[in-house]
Amino acid sequence: MLTLQGICKTFNPGTVNEKRALNNVSLHLEAGDFVTILGSNGAGKSTLFASIAGAFPVDEGRILLDGEDITGQPDYRRSKYIGRLFQDPLKGTAPNMTIEENLALAYLRASERRSPFSMVTGADRRNFRDRLSLLELGLEDRMNHPVGLLSGGQRQALTLLMATLVTPKLLLLDEHTAALDPATAAKVLSLTQKIVAENRITCLMITHNIPSALALGNRTMMMKDGRVVFELSGEARQKATAEDLLKAFHSQGMSSDRVLFSAE
């Protein structure tokens, strides 16, 4: 489904600020895989997501999605089939536009049979309301409200819906609950699990929360110095405890300053 072959990325090459962010990263995801990714700050996790989403060109390697080489595709083309959520709830929406307008933009951008210059129909609006109601946040009754008036949790839930309104081939979740309070984070994580499971979306999720890394999905990876250095899946992952994962984290010489044992 998703295959990375020897991905490398260096920022500021040839200068005192040179940083090897991705160092020969290779991995493969089957359709429906949900992979959680752990790693210290600077391990290359967000850079990996940015390279998959097409935010910048990679220096070496190939990125294949459903067998198609997308390495040279710009981000706006990849956004039709790759959904992405950021840690900052403000990044995923247009604050001065209404909830309905944000949903319409997401829908028209991702729909293969619609043009970005098309108009949403009454049926589309009803679908927006129905999908919003599933969030159980009352947003379906605030369709004409500017998104900037919503709380961080409401905006992140809306961004999750926007990213999956048209089911993407791949969903990238970059610590998407880290900036939320614990109760709201738990709500958004629950919504994430439900949407991903119901639509069998292939998913990569960055987290610093060890229990979440083991509880969600079917595979867990660790990154360090731009490489994938550890992976758990299958029976070994099912038997692993948070303490086991923390030991593996430390065995790789990684700092645990942001690793959490409580729910995000």
Accessible surface in RSA format (square Angstrom, percent):
REM  Atomic radii and reference values for relative SASA: ProtOr
REM  Chains: A
REM  Algorithm: Lee & Richards
REM  Probe-radius: 1.40
REM  Slices: 20
REM RES _ NUM      All-atoms   Total-Side   Main-Chain    Non-polar    All polar
REM                ABS   REL    ABS   REL    ABS   REL    ABS   REL    ABS   REL
RES MET A   1    33.13  17.2   9.21   6.1  23.93  57.0  13.26  11.3  19.87  26.3
RES LEU A   2     0.00   0.0   0.00   0.0   0.00   0.0   0.00   0.0   0.00   0.0
RES THR A   3    33.22  23.6  33.22  33.7   0.00   0.0  21.42  28.8  11.80  17.8
RES LEU A   4     2.21   1.2   0.23   0.2   1.98   5.0   0.23   0.2   1.98   5.3
RES GLN A   5    74.16  41.5  69.71  50.9   4.46  10.6  29.11  62.0  45.05  34.2
RES GLY A   6    18.38  22.7   0.00   N/A  18.38  22.7  13.21  36.2   5.18  11.6
RES ILE A   7     0.17   0.1   0.17   0.1   0.00   0.0   0.17   0.1   0.00   0.0
RES CYS A   8     4.39   3.3   4.39   4.9   0.00   0.0   0.00   0.0   4.39   4.7
RES LYS A   9    22.78  11.1  22.78  14.0   0.00   0.0   1.09   1.0  21.69  23.1
RES THR A  10    18.43  13.1  13.52  13.7   4.91  11.7  10.42  14.0   8.01  12.1
RES PHE A  11    68.99  34.5  67.13  41.6   1.86   4.8  68.99  41.8   0.00   0.0
RES ASN A  12    82.03  56.6  69.00  66.7  13.03  31.4  10.04  24.2  71.99  69.6
RES PRO A  13    93.26  68.0  78.55  71.6  14.71  53.5  78.80  65.1  14.46  89.9
RES GLY A  14    76.52  94.4   0.00   N/A  76.52  94.4  40.64 111.5  35.88  80.4
RES THR A  15    72.93  51.9  53.96  54.7  18.97  45.2  62.66  84.2  10.26  15.5
RES VAL A  16   152.22 100.2 113.20 102.5  39.02  94.0 122.15 106.1  30.07  81.6
RES ASN A  17   100.82  69.5  88.51  85.5  12.32  29.7  16.96  40.8  83.86  81.1
RES GLU A  18    98.48  56.5  72.74  55.0  25.74  61.3  15.44  29.9  83.04  67.8
RES LYS A  19    95.65  46.7  93.82  57.6   1.83   4.4  61.69  55.5  33.95  36.2
RES ARG A  20   104.09  43.7  93.59  47.7  10.51  25.0  41.85  57.2  62.25  37.7
RES ALA A  21     5.86   5.4   4.52   7.0   1.35   3.1   5.65   8.0   0.22   0.6
RES LEU A  22     0.00   0.0   0.00   0.0   0.00   0.0   0.00   0.0   0.00   0.0
RES ASN A  23    34.21  23.6  34.21  33.1   0.00   0.0   0.00   0.0  34.21  33.1
RES ASN A  24    85.24  58.8  74.89  72.4  10.35  24.9  10.16  24.4  75.08  72.6
RES VAL A  25     2.04   1.3   0.00   0.0   2.04   4.9   2.04   1.8   0.00   0.0
RES SER A  26    68.96  58.3  46.50  62.1  22.45  51.7  35.33  75.2  33.63  47.1
RES LEU A  27    17.84   9.9   3.79   2.7  14.06  35.3  16.48  11.6   1.36   3.7
RES HIS A  28    78.09  42.7  70.25  48.8   7.83  20.0  60.49  62.3  17.60  20.5
RES LEU A  29     0.00   0.0   0.00   0.0   0.00   0.0   0.00   0.0   0.00   0.0
RES GLU A  30   102.40  58.8 102.40  77.5   0.00   0.0  44.51  86.1  57.89  47.3
RES ALA A  31    69.39  63.8  55.36  85.4  14.03  31.9  55.36  78.0  14.03  37.2
RES GLY A  32    25.41  31.3   0.00   N/A  25.41  31.3   3.36   9.2  22.05  49.4
RES ASP A  33    14.09   9.9  13.72  13.7   0.37   0.9   0.23   0.5  13.86  13.8
RES PHE A  34    16.08   8.0  16.08  10.0   0.00   0.0  16.08   9.7   0.00   0.0
RES VAL A  35     0.00   0.0   0.00   0.0   0.00   0.0   0.00   0.0   0.00   0.0
RES THR A  36     0.00   0.0   0.00   0.0   0.00   0.0   0.00   0.0   0.00   0.0
RES ILE A  37     0.91   0.5   0.91   0.7   0.00   0.0   0.91   0.7   0.00   0.0
RES LEU A  38     0.29   0.2   0.29   0.2   0.00   0.0   0.29   0.2   0.00   0.0
RES GLY A  39     0.00   0.0   0.00   N/A   0.00   0.0   0.00   0.0   0.00   0.0
RES SER A  40    20.54  17.4  18.28  24.4   2.25   5.2  20.54  43.7   0.00   0.0
RES ASN A  41    96.26  66.4  69.09  66.8  27.17  65.4  35.46  85.3  60.80  58.8
RES GLY A  42    52.32  64.5   0.00   N/A  52.32  64.5  35.02  96.1  17.30  38.8
RES ALA A  43     4.82   4.4   1.52   2.4   3.30   7.5   4.66   6.6   0.17   0.4
RES GLY A  44     7.47   9.2   0.00   N/A   7.47   9.2   5.31  14.6   2.16   4.8
RES LYS A  45    12.48   6.1  10.86   6.7   1.62   3.9   3.04   2.7   9.44  10.1
RES SER A  46    56.23  47.5  52.18  69.6   4.04   9.3  35.01  74.6  21.21  29.7
RES THR A  47    25.13  17.9  21.33  21.6   3.80   9.1   3.03   4.1  22.11  33.4
RES LEU A  48     0.31   0.2   0.31   0.2   0.00   0.0   0.31   0.2   0.00   0.0
RES PHE A  49     0.00   0.0   0.00   0.0   0.00   0.0   0.00   0.0   0.00   0.0
RES ALA A  50    10.36   9.5  10.36  16.0   0.00   0.0  10.36  14.6   0.00   0.0
RES SER A  51     0.98   0.8   0.33   0.4   0.66   1.5   0.00   0.0   0.98   1.4
RES ILE A  52     0.00   0.0   0.00   0.0   0.00   0.0   0.00   0.0   0.00   0.0
RES ALA A  53    12.43  11.4  10.23  15.8   2.19   5.0  10.44  14.7   1.99   5.3
RES GLY A  54    10.00  12.3   0.00   N/A  10.00  12.3   0.67   1.8   9.32  20.9
RES ALA A  55    56.15  51.6  25.72  39.7  30.43  69.2  26.90  37.9  29.25  77.5
RES PHE A  56    42.79  21.4  35.51  22.0   7.28  18.9  40.98  24.8   1.81   5.2
RES PRO A  57   102.52  74.7  96.49  88.0   6.02  21.9 101.72  84.0   0.80   5.0
RES VAL A  58    23.96  15.8   5.04   4.6  18.92  45.6   5.04   4.4  18.92  51.3
RES ASP A  59    77.00  53.9  43.04  42.8  33.96  80.3  24.52  57.7  52.48  52.3
RES GLU A  60   100.15  57.5  92.53  70.0   7.62  18.1  35.53  68.7  64.62  52.8
RES GLY A  61    30.64  37.8   0.00   N/A  30.64  37.8  10.64  29.2  20.00  44.8
RES ARG A  62   107.58  45.2 107.58  54.8   0.00   0.0  41.33  56.5  66.25  40.1
RES ILE A  63     0.80   0.5   0.80   0.6   0.00   0.0   0.80   0.6   0.00   0.0
RES LEU A  64    24.73  13.8  24.50  17.5   0.22   0.6  24.50  17.2   0.22   0.6
RES LEU A  65     1.62   0.9   0.90   0.6   0.71   1.8   0.90   0.6   0.71   1.9
RES ASP A  66    82.19  57.6  50.42  50.2  31.78  75.1  24.89  58.6  57.30  57.1
RES GLY A  67    66.32  81.8   0.00   N/A  66.32  81.8  34.81  95.5  31.51  70.6
RES GLU A  68    83.60  48.0  77.17  58.4   6.43  15.3  37.60  72.7  46.00  37.6
RES ASP A  69    64.74  45.3  42.96  42.8  21.78  51.5  25.85  60.8  38.89  38.8
RES ILE A  70     0.49   0.3   0.49   0.4   0.00   0.0   0.49   0.4   0.00   0.0
RES THR A  71    31.18  22.2  24.31  24.6   6.88  16.4  24.31  32.6   6.88  10.4
RES GLY A  72    76.74  94.6   0.00   N/A  76.74  94.6  43.04 118.1  33.70  75.5
RES GLN A  73    21.66  12.1  16.46  12.0   5.20  12.4  11.09  23.6  10.57   8.0
RES PRO A  74    50.25  36.6  40.74  37.1   9.51  34.6  50.25  41.5   0.00   0.0
RES ASP A  75    70.20  49.2  68.08  67.8   2.12   5.0  13.45  31.7  56.75  56.6
RES TYR A  76   154.76  72.3 144.79  82.4   9.97  25.9 112.01  84.2  42.75  52.7
RES ARG A  77   119.06  50.0 117.62  60.0   1.44   3.4  24.30  33.2  94.75  57.4
RES ARG A  78     5.26   2.2   5.26   2.7   0.00   0.0   0.61   0.8   4.65   2.8
RES SER A  79    30.90  26.1  23.21  31.0   7.68  17.7  24.78  52.8   6.12   8.6
RES LYS A  80    79.69  38.9  70.46  43.2   9.22  22.0  61.48  55.3  18.21  19.4
RES TYR A  81    35.67  16.7  34.76  19.8   0.92   2.4  35.67  26.8   0.00   0.0
RES ILE A  82     9.71   5.5   1.92   1.4   7.79  18.8   2.32   1.7   7.38  20.0
RES GLY A  83     6.39   7.9   0.00   N/A   6.39   7.9   6.32  17.3   0.07   0.2
RES ARG A  84    53.42  22.4  38.24  19.5  15.19  36.2  14.49  19.8  38.93  23.6
RES LEU A  85     0.00   0.0   0.00   0.0   0.00   0.0   0.00   0.0   0.00   0.0
RES PHE A  86    53.23  26.6  51.54  31.9   1.68   4.4  51.55  31.3   1.68   4.8
RES GLN A  87    72.49  40.5  69.84  51.0   2.64   6.3  17.86  38.0  54.63  41.4
RES ASP A  88    56.61  39.7  52.36  52.1   4.25  10.1  20.96  49.3  35.65  35.6
RES PRO A  89    13.52   9.9  13.52  12.3   0.00   0.0  13.52  11.2   0.00   0.0
RES LEU A  90   109.89  61.2  98.99  70.8  10.90  27.4  99.07  69.6  10.82  29.1
RES LYS A  91   134.00  65.4 102.58  62.9  31.43  74.8  58.89  53.0  75.11  80.0
RES GLY A  92    22.66  27.9   0.00   N/A  22.66  27.9  10.62  29.1  12.04  27.0
RES THR A  93    14.82  10.5   0.00   0.0  14.82  35.3   4.84   6.5   9.99  15.1
RES ALA A  94    34.25  31.5  28.17  43.5   6.08  13.8  32.25  45.4   2.00   5.3
RES PRO A  95    61.11  44.5  59.42  54.2   1.69   6.2  59.42  49.1   1.69  10.5
RES ASN A  96   141.54  97.6 113.73 109.9  27.81  67.0  31.66  76.2 109.88 106.2
RES MET A  97    59.81  31.0  59.35  39.3   0.46   1.1  44.55  37.9  15.26  20.2
RES THR A  98    27.44  19.5  27.44  27.8   0.00   0.0  25.48  34.2   1.96   3.0
RES ILE A  99     0.00   0.0   0.00   0.0   0.00   0.0   0.00   0.0   0.00   0.0
RES GLU A 100    32.01  18.4  32.01  24.2   0.00   0.0   2.88   5.6  29.12  23.8
RES GLU A 101    78.12  44.8  75.88  57.4   2.24   5.3  26.31  50.9  51.80  42.3
RES ASN A 102     1.94   1.3   1.79   1.7   0.15   0.4   0.15   0.4   1.79   1.7
RES LEU A 103     0.00   0.0   0.00   0.0   0.00   0.0   0.00   0.0   0.00   0.0
RES ALA A 104    14.14  13.0  14.14  21.8   0.00   0.0  14.14  19.9   0.00   0.0
RES LEU A 105    93.07  51.8  90.31  64.6   2.76   6.9  90.58  63.6   2.49   6.7
RES ALA A 106     1.32   1.2   0.00   0.0   1.32   3.0   0.49   0.7   0.82   2.2
RES TYR A 107    39.65  18.5  39.65  22.6   0.00   0.0  15.32  11.5  24.33  30.0
RES LEU A 108    12.41   6.9  12.41   8.9   0.00   0.0  12.41   8.7   0.00   0.0
RES ARG A 109   103.89  43.6 102.68  52.3   1.21   2.9  41.01  56.1  62.88  38.1
RES ALA A 110    11.16  10.3  10.05  15.5   1.11   2.5  10.05  14.2   1.11   2.9
RES SER A 111    12.36  10.4  11.11  14.8   1.25   2.9   1.74   3.7  10.62  14.9
RES GLU A 112   152.66  87.6 116.35  88.0  36.31  86.5  43.09  83.3 109.57  89.5
RES ARG A 113   226.44  95.1 194.21  99.0  32.23  76.7  78.99 107.9 147.46  89.4
RES ARG A 114    58.90  24.7  47.11  24.0  11.79  28.1  28.52  39.0  30.38  18.4
RES SER A 115    50.17  42.4  43.44  58.0   6.73  15.5  38.95  82.9  11.22  15.7
RES PRO A 116    84.40  61.5  67.59  61.6  16.81  61.1  68.20  56.3  16.19 100.6
RES PHE A 117   186.86  93.5 158.52  98.2  28.35  73.8 164.85  99.9  22.01  63.0
RES SER A 118    36.22  30.6  19.65  26.2  16.57  38.2  17.05  36.3  19.17  26.9
RES MET A 119   153.11  79.3 142.03  94.0  11.08  26.4 114.04  97.0  39.07  51.8
RES VAL A 120    19.69  13.0  10.16   9.2   9.53  23.0  10.16   8.8   9.53  25.9
RES THR A 121    67.92  48.3  62.00  62.9   5.91  14.1  64.15  86.2   3.77   5.7
RES GLY A 122    35.18  43.4   0.00   N/A  35.18  43.4  24.02  65.9  11.15  25.0
RES ALA A 123    57.83  53.2  49.47  76.4   8.35  19.0  50.34  70.9   7.49  19.8
RES ASP A 124    16.05  11.2  14.95  14.9   1.11   2.6   1.35   3.2  14.71  14.7
RES ARG A 125    91.45  38.4  91.45  46.6   0.00   0.0  32.68  44.7  58.78  35.6
RES ARG A 126   151.77  63.7 150.48  76.7   1.29   3.1  67.86  92.7  83.90  50.9
RES ASN A 127    57.44  39.6  53.94  52.1   3.50   8.4  18.76  45.1  38.69  37.4
RES PHE A 128     0.40   0.2   0.35   0.2   0.05   0.1   0.40   0.2   0.00   0.0
RES ARG A 129   101.62  42.7 100.61  51.3   1.01   2.4  33.22  45.4  68.40  41.5
RES ASP A 130    90.43  63.3  87.33  86.9   3.09   7.3  24.29  57.2  66.14  66.0
RES ARG A 131    53.96  22.7  53.17  27.1   0.79   1.9  18.62  25.4  35.34  21.4
RES LEU A 132     0.00   0.0   0.00   0.0   0.00   0.0   0.00   0.0   0.00   0.0
RES SER A 133    45.70  38.6  36.19  48.3   9.51  21.9  23.88  50.8  21.83  30.6
RES LEU A 134    93.04  51.8  87.65  62.7   5.39  13.5  90.09  63.3   2.95   7.9
RES LEU A 135     2.36   1.3   2.36   1.7   0.00   0.0   2.36   1.7   0.00   0.0
RES GLU A 136   131.23  75.3 100.91  76.3  30.32  72.2  38.32  74.1  92.91  75.9
RES LEU A 137    53.82  30.0  33.33  23.8  20.49  51.5  40.24  28.3  13.59  36.6
RES GLY A 138    31.62  39.0   0.00   N/A  31.62  39.0  24.36  66.8   7.26  16.3
RES LEU A 139     0.00   0.0   0.00   0.0   0.00   0.0   0.00   0.0   0.00   0.0
RES GLU A 140    33.87  19.4  33.87  25.6   0.00   0.0   9.02  17.4  24.85  20.3
RES ASP A 141   106.09  74.3  75.31  75.0  30.78  72.8  31.30  73.7  74.79  74.6
RES ARG A 142    64.25  27.0  63.20  32.2   1.05   2.5  26.38  36.1  37.87  23.0
RES MET A 143    15.38   8.0  12.71   8.4   2.67   6.4  12.71  10.8   2.67   3.5
RES ASN A 144   118.46  81.7 103.56 100.1  14.90  35.9  28.33  68.2  90.13  87.1
RES HIS A 145    74.36  40.6  73.48  51.1   0.87   2.2  47.54  49.0  26.82  31.2
RES PRO A 146    53.31  38.9  53.31  48.6   0.00   0.0  53.31  44.0   0.00   0.0
RES VAL A 147     0.00   0.0   0.00   0.0   0.00   0.0   0.00   0.0   0.00   0.0
RES GLY A 148    37.21  45.9   0.00   N/A  37.21  45.9  12.44  34.1  24.77  55.5
RES LEU A 149   122.22  68.1  95.41  68.3  26.81  67.4  98.95  69.5  23.27  62.6
RES LEU A 150    12.86   7.2   0.00   0.0  12.86  32.3   0.27   0.2  12.60  33.9
RES SER A 151    62.58  52.9  49.02  65.4  13.56  31.2  52.51 111.8  10.07  14.1
RES GLY A 152    30.94  38.2   0.00   N/A  30.94  38.2  17.60  48.3  13.33  29.9
RES GLY A 153     7.40   9.1   0.00   N/A   7.40   9.1   2.17   6.0   5.23  11.7
RES GLN A 154    36.84  20.6  35.82  26.2   1.02   2.4   5.68  12.1  31.16  23.6
RES ARG A 155    11.66   4.9  11.66   5.9   0.00   0.0   1.45   2.0  10.21   6.2
RES GLN A 156     1.70   1.0   1.70   1.2   0.00   0.0   0.00   0.0   1.70   1.3
RES ALA A 157     0.32   0.3   0.32   0.5   0.00   0.0   0.32   0.4   0.00   0.0
RES LEU A 158     0.00   0.0   0.00   0.0   0.00   0.0   0.00   0.0   0.00   0.0
RES THR A 159     5.92   4.2   5.72   5.8   0.20   0.5   5.72   7.7   0.20   0.3
RES LEU A 160     0.00   0.0   0.00   0.0   0.00   0.0   0.00   0.0   0.00   0.0
RES LEU A 161     2.73   1.5   2.73   2.0   0.00   0.0   2.73   1.9   0.00   0.0
RES MET A 162    20.81  10.8  17.20  11.4   3.61   8.6  17.20  14.6   3.61   4.8
RES ALA A 163    12.60  11.6   3.79   5.8   8.82  20.1   6.93   9.8   5.68  15.0
RES THR A 164     1.19   0.8   0.07   0.1   1.12   2.7   0.07   0.1   1.12   1.7
RES LEU A 165    12.89   7.2   0.37   0.3  12.52  31.5   0.37   0.3  12.52  33.7
RES VAL A 166    44.79  29.5  37.68  34.1   7.11  17.1  41.14  35.7   3.65   9.9
RES THR A 167    73.07  52.0  49.33  50.0  23.74  56.6  31.86  42.8  41.21  62.3
RES PRO A 168     8.96   6.5   3.78   3.4   5.17  18.8   4.88   4.0   4.08  25.3
RES LYS A 169    78.15  38.1  68.34  41.9   9.80  23.3  47.01  42.3  31.13  33.2
RES LEU A 170     0.00   0.0   0.00   0.0   0.00   0.0   0.00   0.0   0.00   0.0
RES LEU A 171     0.00   0.0   0.00   0.0   0.00   0.0   0.00   0.0   0.00   0.0
RES LEU A 172     0.00   0.0   0.00   0.0   0.00   0.0   0.00   0.0   0.00   0.0
RES LEU A 173     0.00   0.0   0.00   0.0   0.00   0.0   0.00   0.0   0.00   0.0
RES ASP A 174    12.30   8.6  12.30  12.2   0.00   0.0   1.31   3.1  10.99  11.0
RES GLU A 175    13.89   8.0  11.82   8.9   2.07   4.9   2.07   4.0  11.82   9.6
RES HIS A 176     2.13   1.2   1.82   1.3   0.31   0.8   0.40   0.4   1.73   2.0
RES THR A 177     1.94   1.4   1.15   1.2   0.79   1.9   0.00   0.0   1.94   2.9
RES ALA A 178    39.76  36.6   8.05  12.4  31.71  72.1  12.79  18.0  26.97  71.5
RES ALA A 179    60.10  55.3  21.86  33.7  38.24  87.0  32.36  45.6  27.74  73.5
RES LEU A 180    21.06  11.7   4.53   3.2  16.53  41.5   8.20   5.8  12.86  34.6
RES ASP A 181    79.34  55.6  66.90  66.6  12.43  29.4  41.46  97.6  37.88  37.8
RES PRO A 182    94.64  69.0  92.46  84.3   2.18   7.9  92.96  76.8   1.68  10.4
RES ALA A 183    78.33  72.0  61.53  95.0  16.80  38.2  70.51  99.3   7.82  20.7
RES THR A 184    38.42  27.3  34.21  34.7   4.21  10.0  18.39  24.7  20.03  30.3
RES ALA A 185     0.00   0.0   0.00   0.0   0.00   0.0   0.00   0.0   0.00   0.0
RES ALA A 186    49.45  45.5  41.50  64.0   7.96  18.1  44.71  63.0   4.74  12.6
RES LYS A 187    66.33  32.4  60.86  37.3   5.47  13.0  44.19  39.8  22.14  23.6
RES VAL A 188     1.15   0.8   1.15   1.0   0.00   0.0   1.15   1.0   0.00   0.0
RES LEU A 189    18.05  10.1  18.05  12.9   0.00   0.0  18.05  12.7   0.00   0.0
RES SER A 190    63.41  53.6  59.63  79.6   3.78   8.7  21.97  46.8  41.44  58.1
RES LEU A 191    11.60   6.5  11.03   7.9   0.57   1.4  11.60   8.1   0.00   0.0
RES THR A 192     0.43   0.3   0.43   0.4   0.00   0.0   0.43   0.6   0.00   0.0
RES GLN A 193    83.02  46.4  78.89  57.7   4.13   9.8  20.23  43.1  62.79  47.6
RES LYS A 194    91.67  44.7  83.34  51.1   8.33  19.8  59.70  53.7  31.96  34.0
RES ILE A 195    18.83  10.7  18.71  13.9   0.12   0.3  18.83  13.6   0.00   0.0
RES VAL A 196     8.71   5.7   8.39   7.6   0.33   0.8   8.39   7.3   0.33   0.9
RES ALA A 197    71.57  65.8  49.61  76.6  21.96  50.0  59.09  83.2  12.48  33.1
RES GLU A 198   118.94  68.3  80.85  61.2  38.08  90.7  43.96  85.0  74.98  61.2
RES ASN A 199    56.68  39.1  37.20  35.9  19.48  46.9   7.56  18.2  49.12  47.5
RES ARG A 200   171.17  71.9 152.36  77.7  18.80  44.8  69.18  94.5 101.99  61.8
RES ILE A 201     1.88   1.1   0.11   0.1   1.77   4.3   1.31   0.9   0.57   1.6
RES THR A 202     3.33   2.4   2.96   3.0   0.37   0.9   0.00   0.0   3.33   5.0
RES CYS A 203     0.00   0.0   0.00   0.0   0.00   0.0   0.00   0.0   0.00   0.0
RES LEU A 204     0.00   0.0   0.00   0.0   0.00   0.0   0.00   0.0   0.00   0.0
RES MET A 205     2.08   1.1   2.08   1.4   0.00   0.0   1.26   1.1   0.82   1.1
RES ILE A 206     1.49   0.8   0.34   0.3   1.15   2.8   0.34   0.2   1.15   3.1
RES THR A 207     0.59   0.4   0.51   0.5   0.07   0.2   0.59   0.8   0.00   0.0
RES HIS A 208     7.10   3.9   7.10   4.9   0.00   0.0   6.87   7.1   0.23   0.3
RES ASN A 209     0.08   0.1   0.08   0.1   0.00   0.0   0.00   0.0   0.08   0.1
RES ILE A 210     0.00   0.0   0.00   0.0   0.00   0.0   0.00   0.0   0.00   0.0
RES PRO A 211    44.95  32.8  38.98  35.5   5.97  21.7  43.30  35.7   1.65  10.3
RES SER A 212    11.85  10.0   8.37  11.2   3.48   8.0   3.14   6.7   8.71  12.2
RES ALA A 213     0.00   0.0   0.00   0.0   0.00   0.0   0.00   0.0   0.00   0.0
RES LEU A 214    29.35  16.3  17.15  12.3  12.20  30.7  17.20  12.1  12.15  32.7
RES ALA A 215    79.62  73.2  45.77  70.6  33.85  77.0  56.73  79.9  22.90  60.7
RES LEU A 216     8.46   4.7   8.15   5.8   0.31   0.8   8.46   5.9   0.00   0.0
RES GLY A 217    33.25  41.0   0.00   N/A  33.25  41.0   8.65  23.7  24.60  55.1
RES ASN A 218    68.40  47.2  60.50  58.5   7.90  19.0  39.49  95.0  28.91  27.9
RES ARG A 219    33.45  14.0  33.45  17.1   0.00   0.0  11.85  16.2  21.60  13.1
RES THR A 220     0.00   0.0   0.00   0.0   0.00   0.0   0.00   0.0   0.00   0.0
RES MET A 221     2.26   1.2   2.26   1.5   0.00   0.0   1.75   1.5   0.52   0.7
RES MET A 222     0.00   0.0   0.00   0.0   0.00   0.0   0.00   0.0   0.00   0.0
RES MET A 223     0.58   0.3   0.58   0.4   0.00   0.0   0.48   0.4   0.10   0.1
RES LYS A 224    64.07  31.3  62.90  38.6   1.17   2.8  29.18  26.3  34.89  37.2
RES ASP A 225    90.50  63.4  83.76  83.4   6.75  16.0  28.21  66.4  62.29  62.1
RES GLY A 226     0.68   0.8   0.00   N/A   0.68   0.8   0.00   0.0   0.68   1.5
RES ARG A 227   107.98  45.3 107.59  54.8   0.39   0.9  29.50  40.3  78.47  47.6
RES VAL A 228    45.46  29.9  19.48  17.6  25.98  62.6  19.48  16.9  25.98  70.5
RES VAL A 229    48.89  32.2  20.99  19.0  27.90  67.2  29.27  25.4  19.62  53.2
RES PHE A 230    58.36  29.2  50.24  31.1   8.12  21.1  57.32  34.8   1.04   3.0
RES GLU A 231    74.34  42.7  48.17  36.4  26.17  62.3  19.97  38.6  54.36  44.4
RES LEU A 232    26.04  14.5  24.64  17.6   1.40   3.5  26.04  18.3   0.00   0.0
RES SER A 233    51.10  43.2  41.33  55.2   9.77  22.5   8.44  18.0  42.66  59.8
RES GLY A 234    43.26  53.3   0.00   N/A  43.26  53.3  37.49 102.9   5.77  12.9
RES GLU A 235   110.87  63.7 100.76  76.2  10.12  24.1  40.08  77.5  70.80  57.8
RES ALA A 236    59.88  55.1  45.06  69.5  14.83  33.7  52.82  74.4   7.06  18.7
RES ARG A 237    20.43   8.6  16.04   8.2   4.39  10.4   2.67   3.7  17.76  10.8
RES GLN A 238   154.26  86.3 117.21  85.7  37.05  88.2  45.90  97.7 108.35  82.2
RES LYS A 239   144.87  70.7 121.14  74.3  23.73  56.5  84.56  76.1  60.31  64.2
RES ALA A 240    20.36  18.7   4.45   6.9  15.91  36.2   7.91  11.1  12.45  33.0
RES THR A 241    65.92  46.9  60.87  61.7   5.06  12.1  62.31  83.7   3.61   5.5
RES ALA A 242    19.52  17.9  15.00  23.1   4.52  10.3  15.00  21.1   4.52  12.0
RES GLU A 243   103.13  59.2 101.97  77.1   1.16   2.8  52.62 101.8  50.51  41.2
RES ASP A 244    66.06  46.3  59.15  58.9   6.92  16.4  19.67  46.3  46.39  46.3
RES LEU A 245     0.74   0.4   0.11   0.1   0.63   1.6   0.74   0.5   0.00   0.0
RES LEU A 246    36.53  20.3  36.53  26.1   0.00   0.0  36.53  25.7   0.00   0.0
RES LYS A 247   144.82  70.7 137.94  84.6   6.88  16.4  88.12  79.3  56.70  60.4
RES ALA A 248    14.83  13.6   9.60  14.8   5.23  11.9  14.24  20.1   0.59   1.6
RES PHE A 249     0.80   0.4   0.80   0.5   0.00   0.0   0.80   0.5   0.00   0.0
RES HIS A 250    91.24  49.9  76.26  53.0  14.97  38.3  55.29  57.0  35.95  41.8
RES SER A 251    88.91  75.1  45.68  61.0  43.23  99.6  49.78 106.0  39.13  54.8
RES GLN A 252    50.64  28.3  45.10  33.0   5.54  13.2   4.83  10.3  45.81  34.7
RES GLY A 253    60.18  74.2   0.00   N/A  60.18  74.2  32.74  89.8  27.44  61.5
RES MET A 254    12.30   6.4   2.19   1.5  10.11  24.1   5.79   4.9   6.51   8.6
RES SER A 255    63.70  53.8  47.49  63.4  16.21  37.3  45.79  97.5  17.90  25.1
RES SER A 256    42.01  35.5  28.43  37.9  13.59  31.3   3.28   7.0  38.73  54.3
RES ASP A 257   112.85  79.0  70.47  70.1  42.38 100.2  44.39 104.5  68.46  68.3
RES ARG A 258    82.13  34.5  75.47  38.5   6.66  15.8  33.15  45.3  48.98  29.7
RES VAL A 259    17.59  11.6   2.50   2.3  15.09  36.4   2.50   2.2  15.09  40.9
RES LEU A 260    84.06  46.8  81.68  58.4   2.38   6.0  84.06  59.0   0.00   0.0
RES PHE A 261    93.33  46.7  74.94  46.4  18.39  47.9  75.26  45.6  18.07  51.7
RES SER A 262    77.08  65.1  66.00  88.1  11.08  25.5  53.02 112.9  24.06  33.7
RES ALA A 263    71.81  66.0  51.60  79.6  20.21  46.0  55.04  77.5  16.77  44.4
RES GLU A 264    17.92  10.3   7.60   5.8  10.32  24.6  12.70  24.6   5.22   4.3
END  Absolute sums over single chains surface
CHAIN  1 A    12035.5       9486.9       2548.6       6523.3       5512.2
END  Absolute sums over all chains
TOTAL         12035.5       9486.9       2548.6       6523.3       5512.2
